Amino acid sequence: MATTNLQFKTNYAVSSKIEPFYKGGKVQISKDEKYIFCTCGSRVNVLEISTGKIVHCIEHDDQEDITSFALSCDDEMLVTASRALLLKQWDWRQASCTRSWRAIHTIPVASMTFDSTSTLLATGGCDGTIKLWDVVKQYCTHNLKGSSGVVHLVEFHPDIKRLQLFSSSLDCGIRLWDLRSSQCLVVLQSHYSAVTSLSFSPDGDTMVSSGRDKICTVWDLKTRQAKRTVPVYEAVEGVVLLPENTDLSEIGVKSKDLHFITAGSKGVLRVWEASSARCVHTQSLPSTLTSEEEEDEEQDSPRSLTYLFHLPESSRLATVTAEHNILLYQLPGLSTQQQFVGYSDEVLDVKFLGKGDTHIVVATNSCQLKVFELLTNSCQILYGHTDTVLTLDVFRKGSLFASCAKDRGVRVWQMDGDGQVRCVAQGCSHTNAVGSISCSRMKASFIVTGSQDCTVKVWDLPAEFPTAGEEIHQLTARATEKAHDKDVNSVAVSPNDKLLASGSQDRTAKLWSLSGDGTVGLLGVFRGHRRGVWAVCFSPVDQVLASSSADGTTKLWGLQDFSCLKTFEGHDASVLKVVFVSRGTQLLTSGSDGLVKLWTIKTNECVKTLDAHQDKVWGLHPSRKDDRMVTGSADSNITVWADVTEEELAEEQAKQEDQILKQQELSNLLHEKKYLKALGLAISLDQPHTVLTVIKAIREGENSSQLLEKTVLKLRVDQKESLLRFCAVWNTNARNCQDAQAVLQVLLTHLPPEELLQYQGARTHLEGLIPYTERHMQRIGRLLQASMFLNYMWQKMRVAGATSGVDQGEEMDTTPLAQPFFVIDKEKPKESSDERRDEGDDSGEDEDPNVSAEDEEVDEVSTTKKASTNDRRVQNGNQTNGDHEGSESEESSEEEDDGTTVTVKKCLPSVRVSPADEDLQEVFLPQTVS
């Protein structure tokens, strides 16, 4: 393997996304012509026309599908209707619901519209009724009955003074309602199929209606009669009256007579003259279909149009296609200005396109190809294939690419300097769907395809492609080879154009030679995968081939001996794509689990797992500069990723430098005793130990309680929140619990509980403090009990001393634990000195080995008062000393009148205290005995 001084990639971040925003239903354009409103399940998405980005999303809380919506004429108010029979009024710019009410309809609302004053809202229901709502005063003003079936069209007359409403239902009639009397004035009968749209003249006296019965009718609203019926020979979904005072001679409008434009099942816009009922202009679209193919596709064409809008301010027309694409045309030439793809269905492949990777070309579950400009999301729709396009590949220069489809054909496309793409070559000789394609790498001289017919074909390309307007070049296969026993899923051409690799559903990958004379020869077979091979890819620098399989593994193979060099396991499902990045030192793989993984070949490790898709990731392609990649998934999402390795490294270095500077500044503040600034800085570092250091420094000074209280209370609310969080951490350690309790005392004493509970995570932190605080209290309690036992012993010894008559003439201090307790030992004189010597030798010699020198400090002073004779000796009371090991004691001996020596030991109690308890309680022990 080749090694380079190359920094490995560590992460990718989502740079941009192309998501579905329209899945069918109503579409409306704002009055200012800046936004497109369209339904997408339970949402209404707002698309900004200038950028192609979704800027707002209005979604129902109940997740019910939106059946209809209406935008007011002043662009301020949006009302939606859902299957839950709720009407909701929205401030769409803030995506907030301002009002909701129950629709009186018994079944969902099918159509909605506002009047020109934006005060009246009409709703047409599936129950055959129409209701009018005053959205200002918030009540229902009319309930119009009489329609049969679903009311799918409601429209106010543009002249609000007339107070008229038009509607249409399943009976194919157009009803005219008088809102003053709530009566139906007339039913306009002309159509024999559903009426799809109405368009009014500026003076309001003429109306044009369109229907799926392939006719348009011109109505005189004064007489309420049909003036003209125009056969248009296609199911019409939208009709628009053209403006009168505009030069539209370019599209055949040469007289001042009434003209209108239609959009329907043929997918083209046509201009009609009302007076003569003739078509004066038909829009021309780039097409590669023959006339017979166009006739076959007329009935169910993906180009068929479902909506037509007129944008008077910008002099444009907008159309919506059956495949959920929104197209904008510029008048008067009807030239395509912008195209937006509302829904891409499953994304089967995606590749970067253009010299600077400015575009991406996408193959979806459609016979059309889509070329997106990444800057604006504007799209070109490429027609040519007659069945679903399965995969793509791009030549090295980036302006030429090839596609293959289920129609058994292959096509070559070229992008010109203006970004326009056209088909320049095509071929068809496979006997089944073509599922894989690869382009030559050195220069655009050939392409290789693999098919479900188990063959691999090599196609020669011409030296020069035909220019615009010339006939498309017909490709011929120079070589055909029976490659595998099952479908060929992938083919790849080596960087030097001399080798070819193929991967098949038969679990093998094969290596082929590509000779100059057009022959294809088998060199070897790669065996080892347990399931079908989905993708193969040559390394750009080494003699290595990578393959990915449905068995969830990715393998590296040596081209010399066809042995498996490495196996990468990590995906939970099929690995659909594999590509080399970082000059062949790393791999990117995508799988059926929706994940993209980055692998380092040298270590066999998965460096990063990227999760941005919910379904199979079929498309994966790195940019030529190796700084981006693009993925396409069956969830209809296209994601562009940017390599953020250098940015993260620089950010980490800057963060470390900032930490060092802050640590130095913190040390300076502590040295200068500027505790408030030091505490605030320590909290900003988000390091509990550093904050604890500051708290300890505050508590070590004079008047620590007042200083701590003053410092903590001056903190901001967010800093107090962090401090409470840190206290929960400190309190888990017995060594730091006193500092935590001191801070908690300040917070709980000076802040009301209501304010504390408003802190983020306050309940969780307080719940974490309780068990550890109880544990600390139990330890303190045990210590207190031990000290009280000493007091109890002292009281008992006082009673024993009093009964013995020791120092009866002196009063003893009875303060608990302030004086030593006494142990009194009376002895009778011994009869022989030898016996006394023996007893003395045993006293005090044996010490408890478990008692340390630190715990046992004995200050023993013996005072002996002798009588006139030397025969009376004083025993040292060693037995008593053995009974009180570990105590500080003083001994004194006094002679009684009866000749008995009384030895008094003053024992100073000593309590062993752990270092963790020293700060929790001070144990006062007497040091002197008077």
Stockholm file with secondary structure:
# STOCKHOLM 1.0

chainA/1-930         MATTNLQFKTNYAVSSKIEPFYKGGKVQISKDEKYIFCTCGSRVNVLEISTGKIVHCIEHDDQEDITSFALSCDDEMLVTASRALLLKQWDWRQASCTRSWRAIHTIPVASMTFDSTSTLLATGGCDGTIKLWDVVKQYCTHNLKGSSGVVHLVEFHPDIKRLQLFSSSLDCGIRLWDLRSSQCLVVLQSHYSAVTSLSFSPDGDTMVSSGRDKICTVWDLKTRQAKRTVPVYEAVEGVVLLPENTDLSEIGVKSKDLHFITAGSKGVLRVWEASSARCVHTQSLPSTLTSEEEEDEEQDSPRSLTYLFHLPESSRLATVTAEHNILLYQLPGLSTQQQFVGYSDEVLDVKFLGKGDTHIVVATNSCQLKVFELLTNSCQILYGHTDTVLTLDVFRKGSLFASCAKDRGVRVWQMDGDGQVRCVAQGCSHTNAVGSISCSRMKASFIVTGSQDCTVKVWDLPAEFPTAGEEIHQLTARATEKAHDKDVNSVAVSPNDKLLASGSQDRTAKLWSLSGDGTVGLLGVFRGHRRGVWAVCFSPVDQVLASSSADGTTKLWGLQDFSCLKTFEGHDASVLKVVFVSRGTQLLTSGSDGLVKLWTIKTNECVKTLDAHQDKVWGLHPSRKDDRMVTGSADSNITVWADVTEEELAEEQAKQEDQILKQQELSNLLHEKKYLKALGLAISLDQPHTVLTVIKAIREGENSSQLLEKTVLKLRVDQKESLLRFCAVWNTNARNCQDAQAVLQVLLTHLPPEELLQYQGARTHLEGLIPYTERHMQRIGRLLQASMFLNYMWQKMRVAGATSGVDQGEEMDTTPLAQPFFVIDKEKPKESSDERRDEGDDSGEDEDPNVSAEDEEVDEVSTTKKASTNDRRVQNGNQTNGDHEGSESEESSEEEDDGTTVTVKKCLPSVRVSPADEDLQEVFLPQTVS
#=GR chainA/1-930 SS CCCCSCCCCCCEEEEEEECCCCCSSCEEECTTSSEEEEEETTEEEEEETTTCCEEEEEECTTCCCEEEEEECTTSCCEEEEETTSEEEEEETTTTEEEEEEECSCSSCEEEEEECTTSCEEEEEETTSEEEEEETTTTEEEEEEECCCSCCCEEEECSCGGGCEEEEECTTCCEEEEETTTTEEEEEECCCSSCEEEEEECTTSSEEEEEETTSEEEEEETTTTEEEEEEECSSCEEEEEECCSSSCCGGGTCCSSSCEEEEEETTSCEEEEETTTTEEEEECCCCCCCCHHHHHHHSTTCTTCEEEEEEETTTTEEEEEETTSEEEEEETTTTEEEEEEESCCCSEEEEEEESTTSCEEEEEESSSSEEEEETTTCCEEEECCCSSCEEEEEECTTSSEEEEEETTSEEEEEEECTTSCEEEEEEEECCSSCEEEEEECSSSSSEEEEEETTSEEEEEECCSSCCCTTSCCEECCEEEEEECCSSCEEEEEECTTSSEEEEEETTSEEEEEEECTTSCEEEEEEEECCSSCEEEEEECSSSSEEEEEETTSEEEEEETTTCCEEEEEECCSSCEEEEEEETTTTEEEEEETTSEEEEEETTTTEEEEEEECCSSCEEEEEECTTSSEEEEEETTSCEEEEEECHHHHHHHHHHHHHHHHHHHHHHHHHHHTTCHHHHHHHHHHTTCHHHHHHHHHHHHHSTTHHHHHHHHHHTSCHHHHHHHHHHHHHHTTSTTTHHHHHHHHHHHHHHSCHHHHHTSTTHHHHHHHHHHHHHHHHHHHHHHHHHHHHHHHHHHHHHHHHHHHTTTTTSCCCCCTTTSCEEEEEEECCCSCHHHHHHHHHHTTTCCCTTSCTTTCCCCCCCCBCCCSSTTCCCCCCHHHHHHTTTCEEEEEEEECTTSCEEEEEEEECCCCCCHHHHTTCCCCCCCCCC
#=GC SS_cons         CCCCSCCCCCCEEEEEEECCCCCSSCEEECTTSSEEEEEETTEEEEEETTTCCEEEEEECTTCCCEEEEEECTTSCCEEEEETTSEEEEEETTTTEEEEEEECSCSSCEEEEEECTTSCEEEEEETTSEEEEEETTTTEEEEEEECCCSCCCEEEECSCGGGCEEEEECTTCCEEEEETTTTEEEEEECCCSSCEEEEEECTTSSEEEEEETTSEEEEEETTTTEEEEEEECSSCEEEEEECCSSSCCGGGTCCSSSCEEEEEETTSCEEEEETTTTEEEEECCCCCCCCHHHHHHHSTTCTTCEEEEEEETTTTEEEEEETTSEEEEEETTTTEEEEEEESCCCSEEEEEEESTTSCEEEEEESSSSEEEEETTTCCEEEECCCSSCEEEEEECTTSSEEEEEETTSEEEEEEECTTSCEEEEEEEECCSSCEEEEEECSSSSSEEEEEETTSEEEEEECCSSCCCTTSCCEECCEEEEEECCSSCEEEEEECTTSSEEEEEETTSEEEEEEECTTSCEEEEEEEECCSSCEEEEEECSSSSEEEEEETTSEEEEEETTTCCEEEEEECCSSCEEEEEEETTTTEEEEEETTSEEEEEETTTTEEEEEEECCSSCEEEEEECTTSSEEEEEETTSCEEEEEECHHHHHHHHHHHHHHHHHHHHHHHHHHHTTCHHHHHHHHHHTTCHHHHHHHHHHHHHSTTHHHHHHHHHHTSCHHHHHHHHHHHHHHTTSTTTHHHHHHHHHHHHHHSCHHHHHTSTTHHHHHHHHHHHHHHHHHHHHHHHHHHHHHHHHHHHHHHHHHHHTTTTTSCCCCCTTTSCEEEEEEECCCSCHHHHHHHHHHTTTCCCTTSCTTTCCCCCCCCBCCCSSTTCCCCCCHHHHHHTTTCEEEEEEEECTTSCEEEEEEEECCCCCCHHHHTTCCCCCCCCCC
//
